[in-house]
Amino acid sequence: MDYRQNDVDRYHSDTVPPPYVVPKTNGKSITSLVLGILSVTIPYVGILIGIVAIIFASLAFKEIRVRMEQGKGLAIAGLVCGIIGTAIYVLLILLVLLFSFAISSSEIYSTY
C-alpha cells in the first residue's frame, strides 16, 4: 500500500505549474507596420519611408524566427504596406517623368 501511495504522490503532486508567459511582440515588426502605413499616406517622402519599412520588416522576420517572438502578422502587414507605398510613388515619379518628357519632346516638333 505504501508503494502505491508514493507512486500516486509522484504523479499527482500539489505543486502549481508555472504560469504561461506570453512571448513579447517584436518591436521592429511594430515599427515596420507604422512606417508602412505612413509610406502610403505621406506624400513625397513615402518612397523613402516605404523602403525603411521593408528593411524593418525583413529584420523583424529574422528576429521573430530566432527569438521566438510574436509579431509576424504585423511584419507582414508592414512589408505589404511598405511595398505598396513604394510602388505607388515609383509609379507616380515615372508618370511625371514620362509626362514631362512627352511635353518637352512635343515642343521640339511644334509647327509654331
N, C-alpha and C positions, 0 to 999 in steps of 0.2 A: 504493500500500500504506500509506503514512503517513497518507493522508487517512482511510482506513478504520480504522486503529488509533486515531486521535484520536476518531472517531465512537464507537467501542466504549468508549473510556475515558470519554467524556462521559455515556453512558447506564449504564455499569456501573462506577461508582466503588466504592472500598472503604470509603467513609465509612459509619459506623454511623448508622442513623436514630435520632432522639431517642426516648427511652423513652416509653411510653404513660403519661400521667398520669391517674389516676382522679379524676374530679370529686369534690369533697368533699360530704358529706351535709349538708343544711341543718339547722341547729340548731333552728330553730323547728318543723320537722316532727317532730323527736325530742321536743321539749317538748310538742307537741300530742298525740302518742301517749301519753306518760306521763300527762299531765293527763286525757286521755280515759279511760284505764284507771282512774285514780283517781276520776274522776267517777262511774263505775259502782260502785266498791267502797266508797267512803267515804260513810257516811250523813250526812244533814243538810246538809252543805256541798257535796254532789255537784252540786247545781244551779249553784252559783257556779263550781265548778271546770270543769264542762261548758261553760259559756259562755266561759270563758277558753280552753279547749281549741279551741272553734270559732273564736275570734278568731285564735289562733296558727296554726291550720290554714289559714285564709284568707290570712294574711300569708305563710305558707310557700309556698303555691301561687304567689303573686306573685313572691317571691324566686327560687323554683326556675325559673320561666319566664324571668326577667330574667337571672339569673346562670348559668344552665345547670348547676345543681347536681343532685345526686341527692336522693332522699327523698320523691318524690311518693307512693309507696305508704304510707310512714309517715304522711304528712299526711292521706291518705285514711282510713287506719285511725283516726287521732286524731280526724278530723272525725266519722266514724261513731260512735265510742265516745262522743264529746262530745255528739252529738245524742241517742244512746240514753240516756246518763246524765241529761241534762237532761230528756228526755221522761219518764223513769221518775219523777223527783222532782216534775215538774209534775203528772203524773197522781196521784201519791201525795198531794200537797198538795190537789189538787182533791177527791180521795176523802175526805180528812179533813175538809175544809170542808163537803162535801156531807153527810157523816155527822153532823157537829156541827150543821149547820143542820136536818137531819131530826130529831135528838134534841130540839133546842130548840123546834122547831115542834110536835112531838108533845106536849110538856109543856103547851103553851098550851091545847090542846084535850082535855086529860085530863079524865076524869069523876070523878076522886078528889077 
